[in-house]
Amino acid sequence: MLKDYILKEKDYIIEKRRWLHRHPELSMKEFETAALIEKELDSFGIPHERVGETGVHAWIDGKLPAEGHRCIALRSDIDALPMQDLTDNAYTSEVDGVCHACGHDGHTATLLAAAKVLKEKEAEFSGRVKLFFQQGEEVCGGGRLFVEAGLMDDVDRVYGAHVSPYIDAGCISLTPGPVNACSDHFRIIVHGRSSHAATPELGIDALYIASQIVVNLQSVVARSTSPLDTVVVGVGRMESGTAYNIVAETATLDGTVRAFDPASREHTAERIREIAKGTAAMYGAETEFIYERHADPLINDPSVVDEVTQVTEHLIPTDHIIHDMKKSLSADDFAAYLTKAPGMYGYVGTRSIKKDPETGTPYHNGHFNIDEEALLLSCNVYVDYALAYLNNDINDSLG
């Protein structure tokens, strides 16, 4: 059963979520959102600082004495998407072409409420709670800023949660192991030689070569990857040529790699480079290869999943806790934190079809919406896991 100190925050969570929904901001430009977060933290008496231009790091130190010092980080993302809000609610986005179609408004409101409750309970725990209100998740740019600022250096546990339109309200996924794939971007630039289209033998057709590279890249998954691994290599953009009667001198390909296994990720990147270089060489061309690792694979620590499960079992029936959620090839840069400390990322159900059919709408769709009351469970897990871990009240096997 959800705790009374969480239930009393229902109106607060809904009010802040709806304000954020009406005022969405794009990745790395969340200035008004950050200002609201700081205003609320000030009202709670919680110290804070900016991370980058729009991220906010806050912290609460417990008042109980303890041997040693534990530290847990709780994270929410705060950015919106460049798309039109197609819902028809009193809190529909007021910003043309921008909306919260991934639930980050709910995440932010939930962590603010958790901060409020934890501050009220500072006399009941020892150690430190860090609160990460992270910018730029949609472009995989914010998590690394918190890591590079050294904010994970003293963290013993990290926990975050995302709403899910695929899970019923009142349920939560606490799944160990791989949950989200990496998100990498590659660019291949083919350098050929231009000529008149009527004399192609005098040129080196970069467009033709790039087309062959696209075809040959299909072999990376089909013939260079174990059938037991999950890997995606996709080319989503090709740009080449200046006129219909000129052999293209250059061509640019942009694509993505998605994988769960770090070794498969590295192997795939190398095979793409080799295939691009080799294919171009067959026709006398050269290539530039650029590979950017935007987000790591998100792999939940099984021991931390067990810790969070122990806490959550006191809040909802055990059959409402999912431990085998299907892996997603989408990415989340929460993974950046997991490279520095044990942790996990949960998925909180916000689907209530009978109440509102739009709560079952997929992410990144203009009709996306959530059952706001479902955020209470997410808030309760944030608070109770932090309290239990800092007070050493759970059977944590990591020490």
N, C-alpha and C positions, 0 to 999 in steps of 0.2 A: 504494500500500500504506500502511495506517495506520502511524504512527510508534510505535516502542517506548515512548516516553515518554507516549503516550496509552494504549496497550494495558495498561500496568501500572496504570492507574487504573480498569480495568473493575470490579473489586470495590467500589471506593470509590463510583463512580457508582451502581451498583445498590443498594448499602447505603443511600445517602442518598436516592435516589429512593423506595425502599420505606418509609423512615421518614416521608418527606413524604407519601407516599400514605396511610399509616395515620393521619396527623395533619393533614388538610386544614383550611384556614381560608378564610372568605369574604372577598370583596373589601374592602379597607381595614381588615380586622380580623386581619391576618396576624401577630399578635404573637409567637406561638410559632415560626412560620416565620422571622421576622426574627431572633429570638434564636438559633436554630440557625445561621443564616447568619453572624451575628456571632461565634459561638463557633468556627466553622470558620475564619473569616478570622483570628481571633486566633491560632489554632493554627498558621496559615501565616505569621504575622508581617506581615499585610497591614493597613494602617490603613483605617479606615472611619468613616462617620457615617450618622446617620438622615436620611432625606428624608421629610418628613411624619412620621406616627406609625409606619409599618411598612415603608417603603422603605429600602433600604440602598445607599449609594454607597461603593465602595472604589476604591483606586487603587494602581498599582504603577509605580514609576519605574525605568526602565532605567539600568544603570550605564555603558553605553558612551558615550563622548563623541561629539558630533555637531554639525555646523553646523546651526543652527536647532533647532526643537523641534516634533516631531510628536506628535499625541495622537489616540488611537482609543478609542471607547466600544463596549463589548460589553454587550448587554442580554439579560436573561431576565425573564419575568413569574413571579409566585409565588403567585397566588391560585387558589382552587378555586371550585366551583359549588354552588348550593343544590339538590342532588338526591341521591338515594340511590345508593350504590355497590352494583351488582348482580353484581359479580364475586365469585368464590369462590376467593380466594387467601390465602396466609399474610399478605399485606400489605394486605388489604381495609380500607377506611376504618373507623376505630373511632369516627368521629363521625357520629351519626345524622343523616341528611338533608343531609350535605355530602360531596362527593367530588371528586377530581381526574379529571374526565372530559374534559379538554382538553389534558392533557399538561404542565401547568405544573410539576408535580413533577419531571418529567424535565428540563425546561428549567433549573430551579434547580440540580439535581444536576450537570448538565452544566457550567454556568457556574462552580460551585464547583470542579469538577475542573480546568477551564481556568485558574481563578485559582491553584490549587495549582501547576500546571505552569509558568505564566508567572512566578510568584514564584521558582521553582527556576531559571528561565532569565533572571533579571533582569540577569545579567552579559553576556547575549548580545544585548541590544537597547538602543537609546536611546529617549528620549521617554517618554511616559506612556500606560499602559493604564488606562482607567476601566471599572469594573464596575458596571452598573446592575441591581440586584435589585429590580425594579419591582412595586409593589403595584397592585391594582385594575384590571388590564387588562380583566377581564370587564365592568366598568362604565365603561370608558374614562375612568378618573379618575386613574391613577397617572402616566402619561407626562408630562402637563402639569406635575405637581409637580416633576419633575426639570428640565424646561425652565425653569419659573418660578424655580427655585433657582439658575439661571445655570450649571448643570452642563454645558450644551452650548456655552457661549460660546467655549470654546477648543478644541473638538473638530473635527478635520479629517475624520474618517470615523466612521461608526456602522454596526455590524453586529449583526443578531439572527437567530434561527432558531426555527422552530416545527416540532414533530413533525407528521407527516401519515399518517393511516390509509389514504390514497388512493395512496400511493407505496410501492413495495417497499423493504424494508430494504436498505441499501447504495447507494441512489440519493438524489439531492438535486435540488431545483428551485432554480435560480438564474436567474430569469426577469426580464428587463428590462421597464421600463414599469409600467403599472397592474397591481397584484396584488390589492389589497383595496379595497372601496368605502368611502366615508365612512359614518358612522353619525350621523344627526341625528334629533332628537326635536322634533315640533311639537305644540302644544296650541292648540286653538280653543275658546273659551268663547263660547257664544251667549247673549245676554241678550234675553229676550222679556218677556211679561207673562202672569201666571197668570189663570185664570178657571175657572168651572165647565165641565166637559166638555160639559154640555148647552147652553152658550152660547159656543161657540168663537169667535164673531165679536167677543166682548168681550176676547179675549186675543190674544197673539202667541205661537204654539206653537213654543217653542225646540226641542222634540224633532223636530217635523216639519222645521223648517229645518235642523237638524243632519243629518237624514237626506238632505236634498237636497244639502247640502254634500258628504257622502260620495260620492254619485253623481256630482256635478259634478267632484270631484277626479280622477275617472278620466280626464278630458280632458287633464290635465296631461301625462301620458305619451302618450296616444293622439293628441292634436292640438296640443300645445305643445312637444313635444320631437322632435328629429330622429330618424328611425328608425335612424340610425347610432350614436346614443348609447344607453348603457345606464343607465336611470333607473328606480327603483322608488319609488312613493308608496303607502304602505299605512296604513290606519287600523285599529288593533287594539283600540281601546277606545272605547265610548260610554257616558256616564253621564248620566241625565236623569230628571226627574220625582220626585214624592213619593207619588203615589197614582193609582189607575187612573182616577179621575173628576175629575182636575184637569189643566187644560192646563199643560204644563211651562213654568216661568218661565225656567229655565236648562238648558243642555245643554253637556257637555264632550266633546270628541273628542281622543284622543291617537293620534298616528301617527308614522311614520318615513319618512325619505328616504334612499335609497342611490344614490350616483352615483360615477363615477370621474373625471369632468372637473370641475375647480373652477368653470368658467363655467356648466356645466349645473346644478351644485349651487346656485349663487346664483340662477339663473333659475328653478329649480323652487321654491325658497323664496318668491320674490316672487309667482309664479303662485298658489301655495297661499293666500297672504295675500289677493291680489286676488279670488280666487274665493270665499273665505269671506266677505269683506266685502261683495262684490257680491250674493251669494246672500242673505245676511241682510238687506241693504238692500231687496231686492225685497219682503220681507214685513214691513218696518218694524222689524226687529231690529238690534241692534248686536253687534259681536264684539270679543273680545280675542284677540290672536295672539301666541303665545310660541314662539320658535324657538331651539333649543339645538344647537350644533355639538359633538357629543361626540367624534368622531374624524374626522380628515381622510382623504382618499383616500390610500392607501399606494401610492406610485409609486417603484419601484426605479430608481436612477440607472444607466443603461446602462454608464457607464464603471466604476463600482464593481462591477457584475456581472461585467465583464470581468476586473477585478483578482481578485475572489474565485474566478472560474473558473480563472485561471492557477494559483492556489494549489491548488485542488481537483483539478485534472488530475494532480497528483503523488500523489494519494491513492487515486483510484478511476478505472476506465476512463472515457474520455470519453463513451461511450454510456450511462453511468449518471448523467450530468449533464443535467438537463432545462432547456431554455431557453424552453419555450412552454407552461407550465402554464396551465390555464384560469383566468381571473379569477374571484374570489369576491366575492359581494355581502355577505359578512360583513365585519366591520371589525376592525382591530387598532390600538390607539393607539401602536404603534411609529411610526406615521405622524407623531406629534408631533415625533420626533427628526429626521425627514427634512425638516422645515421649517427646521431650523437648520444642517444639514450634509449633504454627500453621503453616501449610504449605501444599504443594501439589506437586505431581509428574505428569508431562505431558508426552504425547507420540506424537512425531512429525513424521508425515508421510514422508517416504523417498522412497516410491514405485513409480517408473516410468517405467512401463513394456514396453512401446513403445520405450523408450530410451535405456533401458537395462533390459532384462528379469530377470537377476540375482538380481535386486533390489526387487523382490518379493519373494526371497528365505527366508525361515524361519531362525530364530536365531539359532546359534550353528550348522550351516551347512557350510561346506568348500566352498560353492559357494556364501555365503552371501556377499551382496554388497549394497551400498546405492547411491541414487541420491544426490551428494554432494551439489548441489545448494539448496536443501531443508533445509540444515543446516542454511541458512540465516534467515529463519523464527524463528528457535530455538534461534539463537543469538539475534534477535530483541526482542523476548519476555523476555529473560534474562535481557537485557539492559533496556527496557522500563518499565518493571514491577519494577525493582529496583529503577529507577528514580521516577516513579509515587508513589511508596510506601514511599520512603524516604522523598519526598516532599509533602506527604499527598494530592496528586492530584487525589485520587480515593476514592470512597465511601466505605471505609472499615468498616464493621460492628463490628469488633473486638476491635476497638479503638487503 
